[in-house]
Amino acid sequence: PETSVKDIPSNVVNALDNKLGKGFCSKVAEVAKEIGCSPEDLLAVMSFESGISTSIVNKSSGATGLIQFMPDVAKGLGTTTSALKQMSGVEQMEYVKKYMVSRKQANIPDKEKLDAGDVYSLVFLPGYAKKDVLCERGGRYYKGNAGLDRDKDGKITKKDLYNAAWSAYKNVMKKMDVDVKTV
């Protein structure tokens, strides 16, 4: 699918480029095109993971940045979480691209158009990204992520991830005083 910065509402582009550096949204659009999703779906995932912040760090895991790169993932991408924390949004998007392209190729090569649930599954549990149900109550990954079970049915599904990401996106934009479409 053809994707460009024009696919992001201009008020969102203005707010995010002011916050994260001129050209940030162009980079988001470039990555979205590369992995086959809309730029806003990618922004929604980054909203949930980091509030669209390059410097936020999870104190318990050390995960850092826009998609919460784990230290070992950052190392595998040729950087560190300390370096990622210091990068501009445009610079960090290069690592988001590298990560997302490799995870998509390895885990959902047959899907043409990804939505926020698909994209988030590549961040959350890439090895399970081909499945609609990523984990269930009692399973290894459920307990620490039960908050993602948006409908409280004992399963974390791509639909749950989609809803969590878009809810976060709307909240992040609201905090920035930016109106976005309702999904």
Backbone bond lengths (Angstrom), bond angles and torsions (degrees), N, CA, C in turn:
res aa  C-N    CA-C-N  psi(-1)  N-CA   C-N-CA  omega(-1)  CA-C   N-CA-C  phi
1 P - - - 1.457 - - 1.527 111.32 -
2 E 1.301 115.61 140.20 1.459 120.70 177.18 1.524 109.14 -76.12
3 T 1.298 117.43 129.20 1.452 122.94 -178.57 1.516 108.14 -136.22
4 S 1.320 115.45 139.60 1.460 119.27 175.75 1.516 109.07 -146.84
5 V 1.310 115.22 173.30 1.460 120.23 179.13 1.530 110.34 -60.43
6 K 1.324 117.36 -21.82 1.469 121.20 177.14 1.526 111.36 -64.77
7 D 1.342 116.86 -17.43 1.456 121.37 178.54 1.528 112.44 -80.74
8 I 1.307 116.91 -3.70 1.461 122.34 176.72 1.528 106.95 -106.73
9 P 1.330 118.51 129.76 1.468 119.52 178.79 1.529 111.46 -52.86
10 S 1.317 116.57 139.18 1.470 120.85 -174.91 1.527 112.68 -59.47
11 N 1.333 117.91 -32.99 1.470 118.87 178.47 1.530 111.17 -67.41
12 V 1.326 117.26 -32.12 1.461 121.65 176.71 1.529 109.44 -71.30
13 V 1.331 116.83 -44.48 1.468 121.19 177.87 1.526 110.04 -57.30
14 N 1.317 116.78 -49.21 1.469 120.16 -178.99 1.523 111.46 -58.88
15 A 1.326 117.20 -47.48 1.468 120.83 -177.53 1.531 111.43 -65.08
16 L 1.330 117.02 -46.19 1.468 119.48 -176.41 1.524 112.34 -73.79
17 D 1.327 117.85 -38.01 1.465 119.26 177.03 1.533 110.57 -65.47
18 N 1.333 117.08 -33.42 1.474 119.35 175.59 1.520 111.13 -68.20
19 K 1.332 117.05 -38.25 1.464 121.66 -177.36 1.529 112.72 -78.11
20 L 1.336 117.51 -40.36 1.459 121.49 -169.83 1.522 114.87 -114.48
21 G 1.308 117.14 2.10 1.454 120.69 178.11 1.513 112.85 110.06
22 K 1.317 114.49 139.67 1.464 120.72 179.02 1.525 109.67 -56.45
23 G 1.319 115.06 130.85 1.450 120.24 -179.30 1.519 114.18 95.79
24 F 1.343 116.87 -4.74 1.470 119.45 -179.86 1.527 111.22 -57.12
25 C 1.323 116.85 -49.08 1.468 119.67 -177.01 1.525 111.90 -68.01
26 S 1.326 117.68 -30.29 1.473 120.00 173.99 1.522 110.03 -63.03
27 K 1.328 116.34 -39.50 1.466 121.46 177.90 1.525 110.39 -66.88
28 V 1.335 116.64 -40.59 1.468 120.70 176.99 1.525 109.32 -59.92
29 A 1.337 116.49 -45.48 1.471 120.78 179.52 1.529 111.19 -62.55
30 E 1.326 116.79 -39.19 1.466 121.30 178.64 1.535 111.02 -62.65
31 V 1.324 116.43 -46.14 1.462 120.72 179.55 1.526 110.09 -65.88
32 A 1.323 116.93 -42.73 1.471 121.10 179.50 1.525 110.48 -59.13
33 K 1.317 116.10 -43.23 1.470 119.99 178.64 1.524 110.36 -62.31
34 E 1.318 115.72 -43.28 1.466 121.54 -178.33 1.529 112.32 -61.14
35 I 1.341 116.32 -38.64 1.473 118.18 -177.59 1.526 112.59 -97.47
36 G 1.329 117.73 -8.38 1.460 120.03 174.69 1.514 115.32 85.48
37 C 1.333 116.29 40.70 1.461 119.90 175.38 1.522 108.68 -132.72
38 S 1.312 116.71 173.03 1.461 119.23 174.82 1.525 108.36 -79.48
39 P 1.340 117.30 150.96 1.456 119.52 177.34 1.529 112.28 -58.82
40 E 1.333 116.69 -36.38 1.465 118.49 -179.45 1.532 111.78 -69.31
41 D 1.329 118.35 -31.51 1.467 119.23 174.93 1.527 110.06 -64.20
42 L 1.329 117.24 -41.17 1.466 120.54 176.98 1.531 110.58 -65.50
43 L 1.320 117.04 -41.89 1.468 120.59 176.83 1.526 110.85 -62.88
44 A 1.327 116.94 -36.36 1.465 120.74 179.00 1.528 110.34 -62.12
45 V 1.334 117.13 -43.28 1.461 120.58 178.75 1.528 110.13 -63.85
46 M 1.322 117.04 -44.05 1.467 120.11 178.87 1.530 110.67 -65.29
47 S 1.323 117.00 -31.25 1.470 120.67 176.91 1.515 110.41 -62.39
48 F 1.328 116.14 -46.00 1.459 119.62 -178.55 1.523 110.93 -68.27
49 E 1.302 116.70 -43.63 1.458 120.39 -175.82 1.523 113.10 -69.82
50 S 1.328 117.52 -41.69 1.467 119.07 -170.55 1.516 115.47 -138.86
51 G 1.333 117.46 0.27 1.460 118.24 -172.07 1.521 110.75 69.30
52 I 1.315 116.18 23.81 1.474 125.25 -174.79 1.534 110.06 55.50
53 S 1.314 114.17 53.81 1.466 121.90 178.89 1.528 109.20 -124.19
54 T 1.317 115.80 133.97 1.465 120.41 179.08 1.523 112.08 -80.57
55 S 1.321 117.81 -21.29 1.463 120.00 -170.49 1.525 114.67 -106.89
56 I 1.308 118.22 -3.76 1.466 120.20 -178.35 1.531 110.05 -68.11
57 V 1.344 115.73 137.85 1.464 122.28 -177.77 1.528 108.81 -127.53
58 N 1.329 116.21 132.09 1.455 121.38 173.64 1.525 106.45 -78.64
59 K 1.325 116.08 116.78 1.467 120.26 -174.23 1.525 113.19 -63.98
60 S 1.332 118.27 -29.77 1.465 118.72 -177.95 1.531 113.45 -84.27
61 S 1.338 117.82 -33.93 1.470 119.28 -176.42 1.526 113.98 -105.94
62 G 1.330 116.22 -18.11 1.461 119.47 -176.06 1.526 112.79 83.15
63 A 1.342 117.12 -0.14 1.463 120.73 178.48 1.527 109.11 -59.57
64 T 1.332 115.88 138.60 1.456 121.78 -170.36 1.520 111.72 -136.55
65 G 1.320 115.44 143.90 1.451 121.35 166.54 1.509 117.00 88.87
66 L 1.317 113.46 -166.68 1.461 123.30 -170.34 1.526 114.22 -52.95
67 I 1.326 117.70 -44.25 1.466 120.02 178.70 1.525 111.18 -115.34
68 Q 1.331 116.20 18.76 1.456 122.48 178.28 1.529 111.71 56.47
69 F 1.322 114.35 65.49 1.462 121.63 176.99 1.526 108.85 -65.39
70 M 1.321 116.70 126.28 1.458 121.07 173.46 1.532 107.76 -73.99
71 P 1.340 117.45 152.32 1.471 119.36 -178.40 1.526 114.07 -53.48
72 D 1.334 118.32 -42.38 1.464 120.20 -179.11 1.531 111.51 -69.95
73 V 1.322 116.98 -32.18 1.470 120.66 176.78 1.529 109.43 -67.97
74 A 1.333 116.34 -45.33 1.468 120.41 178.05 1.532 110.01 -56.88
75 K 1.321 116.32 -45.67 1.468 120.70 179.32 1.525 110.63 -59.88
76 G 1.328 117.00 -42.98 1.460 121.55 178.69 1.518 113.20 -64.41
77 L 1.333 116.21 -23.47 1.466 121.56 177.48 1.525 112.07 -90.37
78 G 1.326 116.14 0.48 1.461 120.24 177.52 1.512 114.61 87.60
79 T 1.334 117.02 25.48 1.460 120.30 178.77 1.527 108.38 -145.84
80 T 1.318 115.87 -168.02 1.467 121.39 176.95 1.526 108.11 -133.47
81 T 1.322 115.15 162.79 1.460 118.11 176.45 1.534 110.42 -66.59
82 S 1.318 117.54 -31.71 1.474 120.45 176.78 1.519 110.42 -63.44
83 A 1.320 116.85 -43.07 1.465 120.72 178.67 1.523 110.20 -67.52
84 L 1.322 117.02 -43.07 1.472 120.02 179.25 1.523 111.07 -58.08
85 K 1.323 116.38 -41.85 1.469 121.94 -178.42 1.532 111.79 -59.78
86 Q 1.314 116.72 -29.31 1.464 121.44 -178.01 1.528 113.38 -88.55
87 M 1.332 117.25 -10.31 1.469 120.82 -175.14 1.517 112.80 -77.70
88 S 1.331 114.44 153.79 1.457 120.22 170.48 1.529 108.23 -72.14
89 G 1.303 116.19 167.91 1.460 119.78 176.57 1.514 112.48 -59.78
90 V 1.326 116.67 -41.03 1.464 121.18 -179.93 1.528 109.93 -62.91
91 E 1.326 117.10 -45.20 1.466 120.83 179.64 1.525 111.17 -63.73
92 Q 1.323 116.87 -44.20 1.458 119.58 -177.38 1.529 111.98 -67.84
93 M 1.322 117.14 -27.84 1.466 120.38 178.77 1.526 111.62 -62.38
94 E 1.332 118.33 -25.93 1.469 120.04 175.34 1.527 110.35 -61.98
95 Y 1.332 116.92 -37.92 1.461 121.05 178.78 1.525 111.25 -76.54
96 V 1.332 116.80 -33.97 1.465 119.96 173.73 1.528 108.37 -60.54
97 K 1.329 116.03 -44.82 1.468 120.86 179.79 1.529 110.87 -60.60
98 K 1.306 116.13 -50.82 1.462 121.20 -178.67 1.535 110.25 -57.49
99 Y 1.315 116.27 -45.19 1.457 121.27 179.93 1.531 111.26 -64.86
100 M 1.321 116.65 -51.44 1.468 120.77 -174.17 1.529 111.67 -65.89
101 V 1.311 117.73 -41.79 1.469 120.46 -179.46 1.529 109.56 -62.58
102 S 1.320 117.79 -45.26 1.469 119.76 -178.80 1.524 111.18 -67.11
103 R 1.325 118.13 -39.26 1.472 120.76 -179.62 1.523 111.31 -69.91
104 K 1.326 117.12 -38.17 1.461 119.21 178.24 1.522 109.87 -64.78
105 Q 1.321 117.07 -47.46 1.468 120.71 -178.79 1.524 111.04 -59.31
106 A 1.318 116.83 -38.13 1.460 120.77 -177.31 1.523 113.30 -79.86
107 N 1.327 117.21 -24.17 1.457 118.58 -168.00 1.527 117.47 -124.37
108 I 1.313 119.53 -23.69 1.463 119.96 175.51 1.530 111.29 -144.31
109 P 1.329 116.56 60.18 1.459 119.69 -176.25 1.526 114.33 -71.20
110 D 1.319 117.36 -19.49 1.457 119.99 -173.73 1.521 114.64 -91.77
111 K 1.311 118.88 -3.85 1.455 122.06 -176.26 1.526 110.23 -97.54
112 E 1.329 115.71 126.80 1.464 120.62 -176.77 1.519 113.38 -74.30
113 K 1.316 117.43 -54.84 1.464 122.31 -175.33 1.522 109.39 -116.22
114 L 1.319 115.95 120.36 1.448 121.28 178.67 1.522 110.20 -93.64
115 D 1.330 116.43 145.76 1.457 119.71 171.47 1.526 107.97 -109.45
116 A 1.314 116.96 -176.77 1.466 120.79 -176.50 1.528 111.87 -59.86
117 G 1.327 118.17 -33.27 1.465 120.81 177.80 1.515 111.79 -65.29
118 D 1.333 116.01 -41.91 1.468 120.31 177.31 1.523 110.80 -64.97
119 V 1.328 115.75 -47.27 1.466 120.80 -178.02 1.526 110.10 -62.60
120 Y 1.330 116.17 -44.15 1.453 119.45 -179.86 1.527 111.00 -64.98
121 S 1.329 117.82 -34.75 1.469 119.47 178.36 1.525 110.87 -62.14
122 L 1.330 117.64 -30.86 1.470 121.33 177.92 1.524 111.84 -68.93
123 V 1.330 116.56 -27.10 1.461 121.50 177.45 1.525 110.03 -86.23
124 F 1.324 116.27 -45.07 1.464 122.77 -173.95 1.530 112.75 -72.71
125 L 1.309 117.77 -57.96 1.462 122.92 -179.21 1.527 109.19 -144.26
126 P 1.327 117.62 76.45 1.461 119.53 -173.60 1.531 114.47 -57.42
127 G 1.305 117.76 -32.96 1.455 120.69 179.74 1.524 113.57 -67.58
128 Y 1.317 116.35 -14.48 1.465 121.94 -179.70 1.530 111.84 -109.09
129 A 1.304 117.31 7.19 1.464 122.12 -171.25 1.520 114.62 -64.21
130 K 1.317 117.89 -17.76 1.470 119.88 177.05 1.523 111.64 -76.99
131 K 1.331 116.62 -14.68 1.463 121.26 -175.91 1.525 111.00 -95.87
132 D 1.333 116.09 150.03 1.465 119.73 173.34 1.520 111.16 -80.03
133 V 1.338 117.30 -32.43 1.464 122.52 175.47 1.520 106.51 -102.82
134 L 1.333 116.45 114.45 1.467 120.16 -176.04 1.516 112.60 -85.99
135 C 1.321 117.22 -34.70 1.454 120.09 176.39 1.523 109.63 -161.53
136 E 1.348 114.43 162.73 1.462 120.58 -177.05 1.519 110.43 -131.54
137 R 1.349 114.65 157.78 1.457 121.36 178.37 1.533 108.84 -50.27
138 G 1.319 115.69 134.67 1.459 120.84 -178.69 1.516 112.77 92.29
139 G 1.316 116.59 -15.83 1.456 120.64 -179.87 1.518 111.92 -84.00
140 R 1.297 115.16 169.26 1.463 123.91 -174.34 1.538 113.90 -55.24
141 Y 1.315 117.85 -41.13 1.468 120.37 -172.34 1.522 114.11 -99.61
142 Y 1.319 117.72 -7.76 1.465 119.86 -172.95 1.525 113.02 -71.06
143 K 1.315 117.74 -51.27 1.466 121.41 -170.57 1.525 113.47 -52.13
144 G 1.301 117.15 -50.89 1.459 120.73 -178.58 1.520 114.27 -73.11
145 N 1.320 116.44 -8.64 1.465 120.86 -177.60 1.526 112.81 -127.26
146 A 1.333 116.64 19.60 1.468 121.70 -175.79 1.530 112.31 -56.35
147 G 1.313 117.32 -27.69 1.464 120.73 178.38 1.526 113.21 -62.19
148 L 1.323 116.56 -19.83 1.468 119.87 176.84 1.524 112.32 -77.11
149 D 1.319 117.09 -16.18 1.464 121.46 178.13 1.526 107.68 -75.17
150 R 1.317 115.25 78.48 1.460 121.84 -171.30 1.530 113.63 -62.31
151 D 1.321 117.23 -33.35 1.466 119.53 -178.84 1.536 112.45 -98.57
152 K 1.321 116.73 5.94 1.471 124.04 175.06 1.528 113.27 54.56
153 D 1.341 116.10 39.86 1.463 120.25 -179.98 1.530 112.80 -98.84
154 G 1.339 116.31 8.06 1.457 119.52 179.13 1.518 113.91 84.46
155 K 1.332 116.84 8.02 1.462 121.72 179.95 1.523 108.86 -133.65
156 I 1.314 115.88 142.84 1.463 120.48 169.92 1.520 105.75 -103.40
157 T 1.320 114.71 113.83 1.458 122.00 -175.81 1.525 110.46 -112.88
158 K 1.316 115.27 168.00 1.465 119.12 175.25 1.521 110.74 -61.43
159 K 1.320 117.04 -32.79 1.469 119.95 176.68 1.531 109.93 -63.42
160 D 1.340 117.31 -42.34 1.462 120.80 176.19 1.529 110.67 -59.29
161 L 1.337 116.24 -43.95 1.459 120.57 -179.80 1.527 110.82 -64.16
162 Y 1.327 115.99 -42.70 1.463 121.55 177.56 1.531 109.75 -57.16
163 N 1.327 116.29 -50.56 1.470 120.43 -177.92 1.526 111.95 -64.32
164 A 1.323 117.54 -39.82 1.466 120.88 178.75 1.529 110.50 -64.15
165 A 1.332 116.27 -44.11 1.466 120.38 -178.52 1.523 111.17 -64.52
166 W 1.333 117.33 -48.00 1.465 119.56 -178.67 1.520 112.64 -67.67
167 S 1.308 118.10 -34.11 1.460 120.74 175.50 1.530 109.78 -63.56
168 A 1.327 116.37 -43.79 1.464 120.84 178.24 1.526 111.13 -63.20
169 Y 1.333 116.87 -42.25 1.465 121.12 179.60 1.523 110.75 -58.97
170 K 1.326 116.24 -47.94 1.468 119.82 179.16 1.525 110.74 -60.83
171 N 1.344 117.13 -39.86 1.467 120.39 179.21 1.521 112.40 -67.71
172 V 1.329 117.08 -42.40 1.469 120.30 178.59 1.527 110.04 -62.41
173 M 1.311 116.21 -45.09 1.469 119.52 179.99 1.526 111.21 -65.43
174 K 1.319 116.75 -38.55 1.471 120.65 178.34 1.532 110.57 -61.30
175 K 1.358 116.36 -42.21 1.463 120.72 177.24 1.524 111.84 -62.57
176 M 1.333 115.51 -28.84 1.472 120.52 178.23 1.538 111.02 -89.74
177 D 1.338 115.36 5.15 1.468 122.53 -179.80 1.545 111.46 61.71
178 V 1.352 115.16 41.15 1.458 121.63 -179.67 1.528 107.57 -119.67
179 D 1.319 115.85 127.62 1.463 121.42 177.14 1.523 109.60 -82.06
180 V 1.330 117.70 132.94 1.464 121.62 175.06 1.512 109.10 -128.02
181 K 1.332 114.84 158.94 1.463 120.98 179.91 1.523 109.53 -64.00
182 T 1.308 115.65 154.41 1.452 121.40 176.96 1.523 108.06 -91.71
183 V 1.317 115.68 132.73 1.466 120.94 -179.96 1.516 109.09 -111.71
